[in-house]
């Protein structure tokens, strides 16, 4: 699969992903283009860390949604462990968002995500998405 973002409950302007690059069974790669017209970008031209984390969570949700019946529909961000910011994300950047499913338990999915710009790590986290019952 390429280009189409798997169905998420987010709409503009809160859908942060612009493109699906690769979606597999346990991992996915997505892109967020950071533009000056993006309402999430601060006046200083930087994308706040909270929105980088949200992009990671949305990528996890899109990966789960792409599983087409092998997993329940994605729910909501339930926990964040070890979120680290390693650098700024600014207008003009193409943020590459990589996510991997680490573990799936009955009501939740534990994922690992990385956000990169031009191959340089900008942020990483382990996080849990709760699944609807």
C-alpha positions as CSV (number, residue, x, y, z in Angstrom):
1,X,0.0,0.0,0.0
2,X,1.3,3.5,-0.8
3,X,-0.1,7.0,-0.5
4,X,-3.6,6.3,1.0
5,X,-3.7,6.8,4.8
6,X,-5.8,3.9,6.4
7,X,-9.0,5.2,7.8
8,X,-8.6,7.2,11.0
9,X,-11.3,9.1,13.0
10,X,-9.4,12.4,12.5
11,X,-10.3,15.1,10.0
12,X,-8.7,18.3,8.8
13,X,-6.9,20.0,10.4
14,X,-6.2,17.3,13.0
15,X,-5.2,14.5,10.6
16,X,-1.4,15.0,10.8
17,X,-0.3,12.3,8.3
18,X,-0.1,13.2,4.6
19,X,1.1,10.0,3.0
20,X,1.4,6.3,3.6
21,X,4.8,5.2,2.3
22,X,4.7,1.6,3.5
23,X,2.2,-0.4,5.5
24,X,3.0,-4.0,6.6
25,X,1.6,-6.4,9.1
26,X,3.8,-5.2,12.0
27,X,5.3,-1.9,10.8
28,X,4.4,1.2,8.8
29,X,6.0,4.3,7.5
30,X,4.1,7.6,7.0
31,X,5.0,11.2,6.1
32,X,3.8,14.5,7.6
33,X,4.7,17.5,5.5
34,X,5.3,20.5,7.8
35,X,4.0,23.6,6.1
36,X,3.6,27.3,7.1
37,X,-0.2,27.0,6.7
38,X,-0.4,24.0,9.1
39,X,-2.5,25.2,12.1
40,X,-0.4,22.9,14.4
41,X,2.8,24.9,13.6
42,X,3.7,27.6,16.1
43,X,4.3,31.2,15.2
44,X,8.0,30.5,15.4
45,X,7.8,27.9,12.6
46,X,8.3,24.9,14.8
47,X,6.0,21.9,15.2
48,X,5.5,21.4,19.0
49,X,6.6,18.1,20.5
50,X,3.0,17.3,21.4
51,X,2.1,17.2,17.7
52,X,5.1,15.1,16.9
53,X,3.8,12.6,19.5
54,X,0.3,12.9,18.0
55,X,1.7,12.1,14.6
56,X,3.3,8.9,16.1
57,X,0.0,7.9,17.6
58,X,-1.9,8.5,14.4
59,X,0.6,6.4,12.5
60,X,0.0,3.6,15.0
61,X,-3.7,4.0,14.6
62,X,-3.4,3.9,10.8
63,X,-1.2,0.8,11.0
64,X,-3.8,-0.9,13.1
65,X,-6.6,0.2,10.8
66,X,-4.8,-1.3,7.9
67,X,-4.8,-4.8,9.4
68,X,-8.4,-5.2,8.0
69,X,-10.0,-7.5,10.5
70,X,-6.8,-9.0,12.0
71,X,-7.0,-6.5,14.8
72,X,-9.9,-4.4,16.2
73,X,-10.3,-0.8,15.0
74,X,-7.9,1.7,16.6
75,X,-9.1,3.4,19.7
76,X,-7.3,6.2,21.5
77,X,-3.9,7.0,22.9
78,X,-3.9,5.5,26.4
79,X,-0.3,5.7,27.5
80,X,3.1,7.2,26.5
81,X,6.4,5.7,27.8
82,X,9.8,7.1,27.3
83,X,9.0,9.9,24.9
84,X,12.2,11.6,23.9
85,X,12.7,14.7,21.7
86,X,16.1,14.8,19.9
87,X,15.7,17.8,17.7
88,X,13.3,20.4,16.2
89,X,10.8,19.9,13.5
90,X,10.1,23.0,11.5
91,X,8.4,24.4,8.5
92,X,9.7,22.8,5.3
93,X,10.5,19.5,6.9
94,X,9.1,16.2,5.7
95,X,8.6,14.3,8.9
96,X,9.0,10.5,8.4
97,X,7.0,8.6,11.0
98,X,7.9,5.0,11.5
99,X,5.9,2.7,13.8
100,X,6.2,-0.9,14.9
101,X,3.7,-3.1,16.7
102,X,5.6,-4.5,19.7
103,X,2.7,-6.4,21.4
104,X,-1.0,-6.8,21.1
105,X,-3.0,-7.8,24.1
106,X,-6.8,-8.1,24.2
107,X,-7.7,-4.4,24.7
108,X,-4.5,-2.6,23.8
109,X,-1.5,-2.4,21.4
110,X,2.0,-1.4,22.5
111,X,3.9,0.3,19.7
112,X,7.3,1.9,19.2
113,X,7.6,5.0,17.0
114,X,10.3,7.2,15.6
115,X,10.1,10.5,13.9
116,X,12.9,11.5,11.5
117,X,13.8,14.4,9.2
118,X,16.3,13.7,6.5
119,X,17.3,10.5,8.3
120,X,18.1,12.3,11.6
121,X,16.1,11.2,14.6
122,X,13.9,14.0,16.0
123,X,11.7,12.0,18.5
124,X,10.9,8.5,19.6
125,X,8.5,6.9,22.0
126,X,6.8,3.7,23.1
127,X,3.1,4.2,23.4
128,X,-0.1,2.2,23.9
129,X,-3.3,2.6,21.9
130,X,-6.4,1.3,23.7
131,X,-8.8,-0.6,21.5
132,X,-12.5,-0.3,21.5
133,X,-14.4,-3.1,23.2
